[in-house]
Amino acid sequence: MGTAEWRDARRVRSRRAENDREDNIFNGGTRLESTRIDGVPVLRLSAWPANVANPPHSFALALADSTGSGSAPDPAENDWPDEDFGDDDEQEERRNLRPDFKRDFAEYSEGSTDWEPAGATTPLPLKLEWRQTAESRWQFDFQLEPDARCFALGERQSGLNLRSAVHTLFNTDDDKHIESIDSMYISIPFLIVWHRGQCSALFLDSPARQKWDLDAELTGNGRIELLSRRGWQLYMLGPGRLPDMVSAFTKVTGRSPLPPLWALGHQQSRWSYPDQDTVIRIASEFRSRQIPCDTIVLDIDYMEDYRVFTYSKERFPEFKQLISDLGNNDFKVVVIVDPGVKKDVKYQVFKDGKKHGLFCTTSDGKPFVGEVWPGASVLPDFVKPETRTWWAAQHGFYTDLGVAGIWTDMNEPSLFQNQRPLDKDAKELPPDNRQLFMQQAPEGPVGHFEVRNVYGLQMSRATYDGLLALRPRERPFVLTRSAYAGIQRYAAVWLGDNRSWWEQLARSIPMLLNMGLSGVPFCGVDIGGFYEDCSAELLVRWYALGIFYPFFRNHCSRLSCSQEPWAFSPVAEGHCKALIEWRYRLLPYIQQLFFEHARTGAPLMRPMAWHYPDDEFAVEIDDQFLFGEDILVAPIVQRGRTTRSVYLPEGRWHSLDGKQSFEGGRLHKMRFGLGQVPALVRDGAILPLADVMQTTRELAKSPITFHCYGDSGRGYFYEDDGISFEYLDGDFNQWRVSVENGTFRAQPMSLGFERPERKYQLLYKGKSQPVQLII
């Protein structure tokens, strides 16, 4: 080892020492404004270098120029009464009320919020200070109370509390989902700081690389390092409660429209089902075994030589007929679409995109070429509106075939020979001629590293807009791997190529909780794990948790053993089947939770602190969670275990079947056998449960049982057509239901949907009786 190497080896490494004493070189423009969003105080600080005329364009905000249904009207929150239902005359009057659903969808636009200039001496939350320390490096310092906790930041391989670590936000395809992983597929620079029930939040709206040091040195100091030449906007929210932070943030970045009902059912996938005979066999197995399933997902091998917007005529010779036949058997088909377009002058997609200058280029203007599944490929520049319009139109290929939804993958973007194009220790951005490629932002050409984190967002946006334009009366379904703040307006997300490990089953809980706190309600992980071989016990336990994932899909690698629900013993199959049936029984409750998100921004999966902010014990827990307000989920996540400790917050809690009850405010040792749903229900809740069904299509006529937990209870029941956007015009039904002294009452809150004929039952103290929902 030479002298230089020994000198480097002796150097004491510190995360902060290199630039703690650097001067502030900033001499550009700034603007500090204030407003209130959903009652939450918000400061917006903008800064841009001297060579930039204005704050940079935001790719995250739900701006008025959005072409997607994300800017459609919203089922606005009504002043729903808390008092008793009243007499029959009052009910008749309420039946005739039609809420005004013509207000803007619950999202921010530049013209919808009154921003006022804030004084230069206005104190910033968390004692935040900022400076520019190099041409492309910005630094934000803030303070954390000793017992403060840190949540959100999108996809993190972490427990729920992100404190005492450094988190890099730079979208990366890294399939090694191990403890030391940092950058992942999704970057959402929104941090919630929780302190004794009150919260503040920071949203640094920049798609460039960021590092969030959340007191890694245990000094009580936090720091954000941003590498950008464009400038930034920093939103500072609070103080307020945890739900207030998420409500205001999703008002800024948008909320998810209601998904199509079929997308909430069980989805079956693999890399890959290689031919149409295999797909037919898989579908037949589901129906013959009577295991509920709505969707068959096709990975990359359905394509011809991995060329997007094609299918293999050798392996799928009757592709359109296959999709039609599956549809006749109540299966939807979702296909994967990658951004890499094969560089082939005979390939129409390549020729057309090149002709119109729609691909990313090198700094000298030549098309950038990288290696992905088709071989040498080019990448569409989704920052350009013209590219998004062109890409959207290409999806007519799939809608003409009858494909129901699109899965966008490899969109970090992933390149086989260059998965980490920026050094993890980089302290500045390289010049344009050393960037991976160039893109065309609204303010002009920009290096890819400045906008990398929105590549997947903008691809999903183009896909969503394409499906909406091609089928304007249907809610699009788009699934994405890579994302940025605001992705919920366009797509569901799953958290990438996990492994069939018990540790990753457990880790999925805090990861998905932080995704929900980052504004993304429709999320999940691959049930059973993607890489490695799943075991029968692990699959059963994963389904027991997975039925509460908002996005519910079994997916694995072709390098792994099969893990369809029947892949192991008949005993394991029976357990999986029973659990999947419970997912379908819970669909009315899940629909209501998505409707609640559209109104308030609330996620479906919620940390215990969401509803119990004053319970210091509850806020520490991240191996159990709340599914909505009424259901507490406490899965078994260790091999060979059948019991676990469950902390129940204040009040009484009941087993899902209602046969046992438990006092809250303490720990209980509980047994959850294989195939048993690991959930309890809050006293005073009424859950609307459907009968067992094979597909979501049966929900419209399924009998509904209102299960009352406790001596009295209240709840909601929501229904719409599950397909269209007509709910935005008030074409949905919602009842508020209650039980007092054994008497069932239903108050209609909206009656805009011509409801199907079905039977309703009340299950109260173990006895069932018919009830009616009177219009």
C-alpha positions in Angstrom: 0.0 0.0 0.0 1.5 3.4 -1.0 1.8 6.5 1.0 -1.3 8.1 -0.4 -3.4 5.0 0.5 -2.1 5.0 4.0 -2.9 8.7 4.3 -6.5 8.0 3.2 -6.7 5.1 5.6 -5.6 7.2 8.6 -8.2 9.9 7.7 -11.0 10.1 10.2 -14.3 9.9 8.3 -17.1 12.2 9.4 -20.4 12.8 7.6 -20.2 16.5 8.5 -16.6 17.6 8.9 -15.9 18.2 5.2 -18.4 21.1 4.8 -19.4 22.2 8.3 -17.3 25.3 8.0 -17.9 26.2 4.4 -19.2 29.7 3.6 -22.6 30.5 2.2 -22.0 31.5 -1.4 -25.7 32.1 -2.3 -26.4 35.3 -4.2 -29.6 34.4 -6.1 -33.3 35.0 -5.5 -35.5 33.9 -2.6 -39.1 34.1 -1.7 -40.8 33.3 1.6 -44.6 32.9 1.7 -47.2 31.7 4.1 -50.7 30.2 4.0 -52.9 27.7 5.6 -53.8 24.4 4.0 -56.6 22.4 5.5 -56.1 24.5 8.7 -52.3 23.7 8.9 -49.9 26.7 8.9 -47.5 26.4 5.9 -44.4 28.3 4.9 -43.0 28.0 1.4 -39.4 29.0 0.9 -38.1 29.2 -2.6 -34.5 29.8 -3.7 -32.9 29.9 -7.1 -29.3 30.7 -8.3 -28.5 34.0 -9.8 -28.4 32.6 -13.3 -32.0 31.3 -13.0 -34.8 33.7 -13.5 -37.5 32.1 -11.2 -38.0 29.1 -8.9 -37.8 25.9 -10.9 -40.8 24.1 -12.3 -42.3 21.6 -9.8 -42.9 18.1 -11.2 -44.7 17.0 -8.0 -47.4 19.5 -7.4 -50.9 18.9 -8.7 -50.8 21.8 -11.0 -53.7 23.0 -13.1 -52.0 21.9 -16.3 -52.3 18.3 -15.3 -54.1 16.3 -18.1 -55.0 13.4 -15.9 -58.0 12.6 -13.9 -56.0 13.6 -10.9 -57.4 17.0 -11.5 -61.0 15.8 -11.7 -63.6 16.9 -9.1 -63.5 15.4 -5.7 -66.1 13.9 -3.5 -65.7 16.8 -1.1 -66.0 16.3 2.6 -69.5 17.1 3.8 -70.6 18.4 7.1 -71.8 15.1 8.2 -73.8 15.3 11.4 -72.5 13.6 14.6 -75.9 13.7 16.3 -78.4 10.9 16.3 -80.2 10.2 13.0 -83.4 12.0 13.9 -87.0 11.2 13.0 -88.4 10.0 9.7 -89.1 13.5 8.4 -85.4 14.4 8.9 -84.4 11.3 7.1 -86.6 12.1 4.2 -85.1 15.6 4.0 -81.6 14.2 3.9 -82.5 11.7 1.2 -83.1 14.7 -1.1 -79.8 16.3 -0.4 -77.2 16.1 -3.2 -73.8 17.3 -2.0 -71.8 19.6 -4.3 -69.1 17.5 -5.9 -68.0 20.1 -8.3 -65.3 21.5 -6.2 -61.7 20.9 -7.4 -60.2 17.6 -6.6 -58.4 17.6 -3.3 -55.1 18.9 -4.7 -53.1 22.1 -4.8 -52.7 24.4 -7.8 -50.9 27.7 -8.0 -54.2 29.6 -8.3 -56.1 27.7 -5.6 -54.2 28.8 -2.5 -53.7 32.4 -1.3 -50.0 32.8 -0.5 -48.9 35.9 1.4 -45.4 37.2 1.6 -43.8 36.3 5.0 -41.5 38.7 6.8 -37.8 38.1 6.4 -37.6 37.6 10.2 -40.3 34.9 10.3 -38.9 32.0 12.3 -38.6 28.7 10.5 -39.8 25.4 12.1 -37.3 23.1 13.7 -34.9 26.1 13.9 -34.1 25.5 10.2 -31.2 27.3 8.5 -30.1 26.9 4.9 -27.2 27.9 2.7 -25.5 27.2 -0.7 -22.1 25.8 -0.1 -21.1 25.0 -3.8 -22.4 25.6 -7.3 -24.6 22.6 -7.1 -24.8 21.9 -3.3 -27.3 23.2 -0.8 -27.4 22.5 2.9 -30.4 22.6 5.3 -29.8 22.3 9.0 -32.5 21.7 11.6 -32.8 20.5 15.2 -34.6 17.5 16.6 -35.9 17.2 20.1 -34.3 14.3 22.1 -37.5 12.2 22.0 -38.7 13.3 18.5 -39.4 10.6 15.9 -39.1 10.9 12.2 -41.6 9.3 9.7 -42.3 9.2 5.9 -39.6 9.8 3.2 -41.2 7.3 0.9 -39.6 3.9 0.5 -37.1 3.2 3.2 -35.6 -0.1 4.2 -36.1 0.8 7.8 -38.3 0.6 10.8 -41.1 3.1 11.2 -38.9 5.7 13.0 -36.2 6.9 10.5 -34.1 8.7 13.1 -30.4 8.1 13.7 -29.6 7.2 10.1 -28.8 8.9 6.8 -31.3 8.4 4.0 -30.4 8.9 0.4 -33.2 9.9 -2.0 -31.9 8.9 -5.5 -34.1 6.4 -7.3 -32.1 3.2 -7.8 -32.8 -0.4 -8.9 -31.2 -2.3 -6.1 -32.6 -5.8 -5.6 -30.4 -6.4 -2.5 -33.1 -5.6 0.1 -30.8 -6.0 3.0 -30.4 -4.0 6.2 -27.6 -1.8 4.7 -29.5 -0.8 1.6 -30.1 3.0 1.2 -31.3 4.3 -2.1 -34.3 2.4 -3.4 -36.9 2.8 -6.2 -39.0 5.6 -4.7 -38.0 9.0 -3.3 -40.5 11.2 -1.6 -38.7 14.1 0.2 -41.4 14.6 2.8 -40.5 14.2 6.5 -42.8 14.2 9.4 -41.3 15.0 12.8 -43.4 13.7 15.6 -42.9 15.1 19.1 -45.3 14.3 22.0 -48.3 14.1 19.8 -47.6 17.2 17.8 -46.0 17.2 14.4 -44.1 19.4 12.0 -43.2 18.5 8.4 -40.7 19.4 5.7 -41.2 18.8 2.0 -38.2 19.7 -0.1 -39.6 19.8 -3.6 -36.7 18.9 -5.8 -36.2 15.7 -7.9 -32.4 15.9 -7.6 -30.4 13.8 -5.2 -31.0 14.4 -1.6 -29.4 13.0 1.6 -31.4 13.4 4.8 -29.2 12.9 7.9 -31.7 12.5 10.7 -29.3 12.8 13.7 -27.0 10.0 12.7 -24.3 11.4 15.0 -26.8 11.5 18.0 -26.3 15.2 18.5 -29.9 16.2 18.0 -29.1 17.8 14.6 -30.6 17.0 11.2 -29.2 18.0 7.8 -30.4 17.7 4.2 -27.8 17.9 1.4 -29.3 18.7 -2.0 -27.3 18.5 -5.2 -29.0 20.8 -7.7 -28.2 23.8 -10.0 -31.9 24.5 -10.5 -32.9 25.7 -7.0 -35.8 24.4 -4.9 -39.0 25.0 -3.0 -39.2 24.0 0.6 -42.6 23.6 2.3 -42.7 23.7 6.1 -45.9 22.5 7.6 -47.2 22.6 11.2 -47.6 22.4 14.0 -50.5 20.0 13.9 -51.5 16.4 14.4 -50.2 13.5 12.4 -53.4 13.3 10.2 -53.2 17.1 9.7 -49.7 16.8 8.2 -50.7 14.1 5.7 -53.9 15.9 4.8 -52.1 19.1 4.0 -49.3 17.4 2.1 -51.8 15.5 0.0 -53.7 18.7 -0.6 -50.4 20.0 -2.1 -49.4 16.9 -4.0 -52.8 15.4 -4.8 -54.8 12.4 -3.6 -55.5 9.1 -5.2 -58.7 8.8 -7.3 -60.8 5.7 -6.4 -59.2 2.7 -8.0 -61.2 0.3 -10.2 -62.8 -2.2 -8.0 -61.2 -5.2 -9.7 -57.7 -3.8 -8.9 -58.5 -4.2 -5.1 -58.9 -8.0 -5.6 -56.3 -10.7 -5.6 -53.7 -10.4 -8.4 -51.5 -13.3 -9.5 -48.2 -12.7 -11.2 -44.8 -14.3 -12.0 -41.7 -13.5 -13.9 -42.9 -15.0 -16.1 -45.8 -17.0 -17.3 -44.1 -17.8 -20.6 -47.0 -18.7 -22.9 -50.7 -18.6 -23.3 -51.1 -22.3 -22.4 -49.5 -21.6 -19.0 -51.7 -18.6 -18.4 -54.8 -20.6 -19.3 -53.8 -23.3 -16.9 -53.1 -20.8 -14.0 -56.5 -19.2 -14.5 -58.2 -22.6 -14.6 -56.5 -23.7 -11.4 -58.0 -20.6 -9.6 -61.5 -21.3 -10.8 -61.4 -25.1 -10.3 -60.0 -24.7 -6.8 -62.4 -21.8 -6.1 -59.6 -19.5 -4.9 -60.7 -15.9 -5.4 -58.7 -14.0 -8.0 -59.4 -11.0 -10.3 -56.2 -10.4 -12.2 -53.5 -12.3 -14.1 -50.3 -10.2 -14.6 -48.0 -10.8 -17.5 -44.3 -10.0 -17.0 -41.8 -9.3 -19.8 -41.9 -12.6 -21.6 -45.3 -11.9 -23.3 -43.4 -9.5 -25.6 -41.5 -10.2 -28.8 -37.8 -9.9 -27.9 -38.8 -7.6 -25.0 -40.0 -4.9 -27.3 -42.7 -2.8 -25.7 -46.0 -2.5 -27.5 -45.6 -6.0 -29.0 -46.5 -9.5 -28.1 -44.9 -12.8 -29.1 -46.8 -14.4 -31.9 -45.0 -17.7 -31.2 -45.8 -18.0 -27.5 -49.1 -16.0 -27.5 -50.4 -16.7 -31.0 -54.0 -15.8 -30.0 -53.3 -13.0 -27.6 -56.5 -11.0 -28.1 -58.6 -14.1 -27.9 -56.8 -15.2 -24.7 -57.6 -11.9 -23.1 -61.2 -12.1 -24.2 -61.5 -15.7 -22.9 -60.0 -14.7 -19.6 -62.4 -11.8 -19.4 -65.3 -14.1 -20.0 -64.0 -16.0 -16.9 -63.9 -12.8 -14.9 -60.1 -12.3 -15.1 -58.6 -8.9 -15.9 -55.1 -8.9 -17.6 -52.3 -6.5 -16.6 -49.2 -6.3 -18.7 -45.7 -4.9 -17.9 -44.3 -2.0 -19.9 -40.7 -0.9 -19.5 -39.3 2.5 -20.7 -36.5 1.0 -22.7 -37.2 1.1 -26.5 -35.0 -1.2 -28.6 -32.7 0.6 -30.9 -33.7 -0.9 -34.2 -34.4 1.1 -37.3 -37.0 -1.4 -38.4 -38.9 -1.1 -35.1 -41.8 1.4 -35.5 -41.8 2.7 -31.9 -38.1 3.5 -32.2 -38.4 5.1 -35.6 -41.3 7.3 -34.6 -39.8 8.4 -31.3 -36.5 9.2 -33.0 -38.2 11.1 -35.8 -39.9 13.5 -33.4 -36.9 13.9 -31.0 -38.6 12.2 -28.0 -35.7 10.3 -26.5 -33.1 11.4 -24.0 -29.9 12.6 -25.5 -26.2 12.9 -24.6 -24.9 16.4 -24.0 -23.9 16.6 -27.7 -27.5 16.0 -28.9 -27.1 12.3 -29.9 -29.6 9.7 -28.6 -28.5 8.1 -25.4 -28.2 4.3 -25.7 -28.2 1.9 -22.7 -28.5 -1.8 -22.1 -31.8 -3.2 -20.8 -33.9 -6.2 -21.6 -34.2 -5.6 -25.4 -30.4 -5.0 -25.7 -29.3 -1.6 -26.8 -32.1 0.7 -26.1 -33.1 4.4 -25.9 -35.2 6.0 -23.2 -38.2 8.4 -23.7 -37.8 11.8 -22.2 -40.9 11.9 -20.0 -40.1 15.4 -18.8 -41.2 16.7 -22.2 -45.0 17.0 -22.6 -44.7 15.9 -26.2 -43.1 12.6 -25.2 -45.8 12.0 -22.6 -48.6 12.6 -25.2 -46.8 10.3 -27.7 -46.3 7.5 -25.1 -49.9 7.8 -23.9 -51.1 7.2 -27.5 -49.0 4.1 -27.8 -51.2 2.4 -25.3 -53.9 2.0 -27.8 -52.0 -1.1 -28.8 -53.0 -2.6 -25.4 -56.5 -1.3 -25.0 -57.4 -2.6 -28.5 -56.3 -6.1 -27.3 -58.5 -5.7 -24.2 -55.7 -5.3 -21.6 -57.1 -3.8 -18.4 -54.1 -2.3 -16.7 -50.4 -1.4 -17.2 -47.5 -2.2 -14.9 -44.6 0.3 -15.4 -41.3 -1.2 -14.4 -37.5 -0.6 -14.8 -38.4 3.1 -14.6 -35.8 4.5 -12.2 -34.6 4.2 -15.1 -32.7 0.9 -14.6 -29.7 0.2 -16.9 -27.9 -3.2 -16.7 -24.4 -1.7 -16.8 -25.0 1.4 -14.8 -27.4 1.0 -11.9 -25.6 3.7 -9.8 -24.8 6.5 -12.2 -23.9 9.0 -9.5 -21.3 8.2 -6.9 -22.8 7.8 -3.5 -20.3 10.2 -2.0 -20.5 12.8 -4.7 -20.5 16.3 -3.2 -21.5 18.1 -6.4 -23.2 17.3 -9.7 -21.0 16.6 -12.6 -21.1 18.9 -15.7 -23.6 18.2 -18.5 -21.1 16.2 -20.5 -20.6 13.8 -17.6 -24.2 13.4 -16.8 -25.9 10.1 -17.7 -28.0 11.9 -20.3 -29.8 15.2 -20.8 -33.6 16.0 -20.6 -35.7 18.9 -21.6 -37.3 20.6 -18.5 -39.7 23.5 -19.0 -36.8 25.9 -18.3 -34.5 24.3 -20.8 -32.0 21.4 -21.1 -31.1 19.9 -17.8 -28.9 17.0 -16.7 -30.7 13.8 -15.8 -29.4 13.8 -12.2 -31.3 17.0 -11.6 -34.6 15.3 -12.4 -33.9 11.6 -12.0 -36.4 11.1 -9.2 -39.4 12.1 -11.4 -38.7 9.7 -14.3 -41.0 7.0 -13.0 -43.6 9.5 -11.9 -43.8 11.1 -15.4 -43.9 7.7 -17.1 -46.8 6.7 -14.9 -48.5 10.0 -15.6 -48.2 9.4 -19.3 -49.5 5.9 -19.0 -52.5 7.0 -16.8 -53.4 9.8 -19.2 -53.2 7.4 -22.1 -55.5 4.9 -20.5 -57.9 7.6 -19.5 -58.0 9.1 -23.0 -58.5 5.7 -24.6 -61.2 4.6 -22.1 -62.6 7.8 -20.7 -65.4 6.1 -18.8 -63.1 3.8 -16.9 -60.8 4.4 -14.0 -57.2 3.5 -15.2 -55.1 1.1 -13.3 -51.3 1.8 -13.4 -48.7 0.1 -11.2 -45.2 1.5 -10.9 -41.9 0.7 -9.2 -40.3 4.1 -9.3 -41.9 7.2 -8.0 -41.7 10.7 -6.5 -44.1 12.8 -4.5 -47.5 13.0 -6.1 -47.4 9.5 -7.6 -50.7 8.7 -5.9 -52.5 10.8 -8.6 -51.6 8.3 -11.3 -50.5 4.9 -10.0 -50.3 2.2 -7.3 -46.9 1.2 -6.2 -45.2 -1.9 -5.0 -41.8 -1.9 -3.3 -39.8 -3.9 -5.8 -37.8 -7.1 -5.8 -38.1 -8.2 -2.2 -37.0 -11.7 -1.0 -38.7 -14.7 0.5 -37.4 -14.0 4.0 -39.2 -13.7 7.3 -37.3 -10.5 8.0 -38.8 -8.9 4.9 -42.3 -10.0 5.8 -41.8 -8.1 9.0 -40.1 -5.2 7.4 -43.0 -4.7 5.0 -45.1 -3.3 7.7 -43.1 -0.1 8.6 -42.1 0.3 5.0 -45.7 0.5 3.8 -46.7 2.6 6.8 -44.1 5.2 5.8 -45.3 5.1 2.2 -48.8 5.8 3.5 -47.6 8.7 5.5 -45.8 9.9 2.4 -49.2 10.4 0.7 -49.4 7.0 -1.2 -52.4 4.9 -0.1 -52.4 2.3 -2.8 -49.2 0.3 -2.1 -48.0 -3.2 -1.3 -45.2 -5.7 -1.5 -44.9 -9.0 -3.4 -46.7 -11.6 -1.3 -44.4 -14.6 -0.7 -41.4 -12.6 -1.7 -39.9 -12.1 -5.2 -36.4 -13.7 -5.0 -35.5 -17.0 -3.3 -37.8 -19.9 -2.5 -40.8 -19.3 -0.3 -41.9 -22.0 2.1 -45.5 -23.1 2.8 -45.5 -21.5 6.3 -44.1 -18.2 5.0 -46.6 -18.0 2.2 -49.5 -18.6 4.6 -48.2 -16.0 7.0 -47.6 -13.6 4.2 -51.2 -13.9 3.0 -52.4 -13.4 6.5 -50.7 -10.0 6.5 -51.1 -9.3 2.7 -54.9 -9.3 2.8 -54.5 -5.9 4.5 -52.1 -4.6 1.9 -54.0 -2.0 -0.2 -52.3 -3.5 -3.3 -52.7 -7.3 -3.0 -50.5 -9.3 -5.4 -48.6 -12.6 -5.3 -45.5 -12.3 -7.4 -42.2 -14.2 -7.7 -39.1 -14.8 -9.9 -38.8 -17.5 -12.5 -35.6 -18.4 -10.6 -37.7 -19.3 -7.5 -40.0 -22.1 -6.9 -43.7 -21.6 -7.7 -45.7 -19.9 -4.9 -49.3 -19.8 -6.2 -51.7 -20.5 -3.4 -51.8 -24.2 -4.3 -48.1 -24.6 -4.8 -47.5 -26.4 -1.5 -49.6 -28.9 0.4 -53.4 -29.1 0.4 -53.3 -27.9 4.0 -51.3 -24.8 3.0 -53.7 -24.2 0.1 -56.7 -24.4 2.4 -55.1 -21.7 4.7 -54.3 -19.4 1.8 -57.7 -19.8 0.3 -59.5 -19.0 3.6 -57.3 -15.9 4.0 -57.9 -14.7 0.4 -61.6 -15.1 1.0 -61.4 -12.8 3.9 -59.8 -10.1 1.6 -63.0 -10.3 -0.5 -65.3 -10.2 2.5 -63.5 -7.0 3.6 -64.0 -5.2 0.2 -66.8 -2.9 1.4 -64.7 -1.7 4.2 -61.7 -1.3 1.9 -63.8 0.8 -0.6 -64.8 3.1 2.3 -61.2 3.6 3.3 -60.2 4.6 -0.3 -63.1 7.0 -0.3 -61.9 8.4 3.0 -58.4 8.9 1.5 -60.0 10.9 -1.3 -61.6 13.2 1.2 -58.9 13.5 3.8 -55.6 12.0 2.4 -55.6 9.3 5.2 -53.8 6.1 4.3 -55.4 2.8 4.6 -52.5 1.3 6.7 -51.9 3.6 9.7 -49.4 3.6 12.5 -50.8 3.3 15.9 -49.9 7.0 16.6 -52.5 8.0 13.9 -55.5 7.4 16.2 -53.7 7.2 19.6 -51.2 10.1 19.5 -51.1 10.5 23.3 -50.2 6.8 23.9 -46.4 6.8 24.2 -46.3 3.0 24.0 -48.4 2.8 20.9 -46.1 5.3 19.0 -43.1 2.9 19.4 -44.8 0.0 17.7 -44.1 -0.9 14.1 -44.9 -4.7 14.0 -48.7 -4.1 14.2 -50.8 -1.4 12.6 -54.3 0.0 12.2 -56.3 -0.7 9.0 -58.5 2.3 9.0 -59.8 3.2 12.5 -61.5 0.0 13.3 -59.2 -2.9 12.6 -55.9 -3.6 14.4 -53.6 -6.0 12.5 -50.9 -7.9 14.5 -49.4 -10.6 12.2 -47.1 -13.5 13.1 -43.8 -12.6 11.3 -41.5 -15.3 12.7 -41.1 -18.9 11.6 -42.6 -21.5 13.9 -44.4 -19.0 16.0 -48.1 -19.2 16.8 -48.4 -16.6 19.5 -47.2 -13.1 19.9 -47.6 -10.1 22.2 -50.2 -7.6 21.0 -50.5 -4.1 22.4 -54.1 -2.9 22.5 -54.7 0.8 22.9 -57.4 2.1 25.3 -60.9 0.8 25.1 -62.2 -2.7 24.5 -61.2 -4.8 21.5 -62.8 -7.9 20.0 -61.7 -10.9 18.0 -62.7 -10.8 14.3 -65.4 -13.4 14.9 -66.7 -11.4 17.9 -66.5 -14.3 20.3 -63.7 -12.9 22.5 -63.1 -9.4 23.9 -60.0 -7.8 25.5 -59.3 -4.8 27.6 -57.1 -2.2 26.0 -54.2 -0.1 27.4 -52.0 -3.2 27.9 -50.2 -6.1 26.3 -51.9 -9.4 25.6 -50.3 -12.7 24.5 -52.5 -13.9 21.6 -52.5 -17.0 19.5 -53.0 -16.8 15.7 -52.9 -20.2 14.1 -52.0 -20.8 10.5 -54.8 -19.6 8.3 -56.3 -17.4 11.0 -56.7 -13.6 10.3 -54.4 -11.8 12.8 -56.7 -8.9 13.5 -58.9 -7.4 16.2 -61.7 -4.9 16.0 -62.3 -1.8 18.0 -65.3 -1.8 20.4 -68.1 0.3 18.9 -67.2 -0.5 15.3 -69.6 -1.8 12.7 -67.8 -3.6 9.8 -69.7 -4.1 6.5 -68.7 -7.6 5.4 -69.6 -9.2 2.1 -70.2 -12.9 1.5 -67.4 -15.1 0.1 -67.0 -14.5 -3.6 -64.7 -15.5 -6.4 -64.2 -12.1 -8.0 -65.0 -8.5 -7.3 -67.7 -8.6 -10.0 -69.9 -10.5 -7.5 -69.7 -7.7 -4.9 -72.5 -5.7 -6.5 -75.1 -8.3 -5.5 -73.3 -9.9 -2.6 -75.3 -9.9 0.7 -73.8 -7.6 3.2 -73.5 -8.4 6.9 -73.1 -5.5 9.3 -71.1 -7.0 12.2 -71.5 -4.9 15.3 -68.6 -5.2 17.8 -69.8 -4.4 21.3 -73.2 -3.3 22.8 -73.5 -0.4 20.3 -71.7 0.8 17.3 -71.3 3.0 14.3 -69.8 2.7 10.8 -70.2 3.5 7.2 -71.2 1.6 4.1 -70.1 2.9 0.6 -71.0 1.6 -2.8 -70.6 2.9 -6.4 -70.3 1.2 -9.8 -66.6 0.4 -9.2 -65.6 1.3 -12.8 -66.4 4.9 -13.8 -65.7 8.4 -12.4 -69.4 9.1 -11.9 -68.9 9.0 -8.2 -67.3 12.5 -8.7 -70.7 13.7 -9.7 -72.3 12.3 -6.6 -73.3 9.0 -8.2 -72.5 6.9 -5.2 -74.3 5.7 -2.1 -73.1 6.1 1.5 -74.9 5.3 4.7 -74.0 5.9 8.2 -75.1 2.9 10.2 -75.6 2.5 13.9 -76.8 0.0 16.5 -78.2 1.3 19.8 -79.7 -1.2 22.3 -79.8 -3.8 19.5 -81.7 -1.5 17.1 -80.2 -1.0 13.7 -80.5 2.3 11.9 -79.1 3.5 8.6 -78.8 7.2 7.7 -78.3 7.9 4.0 -75.6 10.5 3.4 -75.6 10.3 -0.4 -78.0 8.4 -2.7 -76.8 9.1 -6.2 -76.2 5.6 -7.3 -78.9 3.2 -8.5 -78.0 0.5 -6.1 -78.4 -3.2 -6.9 -80.8 -5.5 -5.1 -79.2 -7.3 -2.3 -79.8 -8.6 1.2 -78.5 -7.0 4.4 -78.0 -8.7 7.7 -77.1 -7.4 11.2 -74.8 -9.7 13.3 -75.2 -8.6 16.8 -74.0 -10.5 19.9 -73.7 -13.7 17.8 -77.2 -13.5 16.4 -78.1 -12.6 12.8 -81.2 -10.7 11.7 -82.3 -9.1 8.4 -82.2 -5.3 8.1 -82.9 -2.8 5.4 -81.2 0.3 4.0 -84.2 2.5 3.4 -84.0 5.1 0.6 
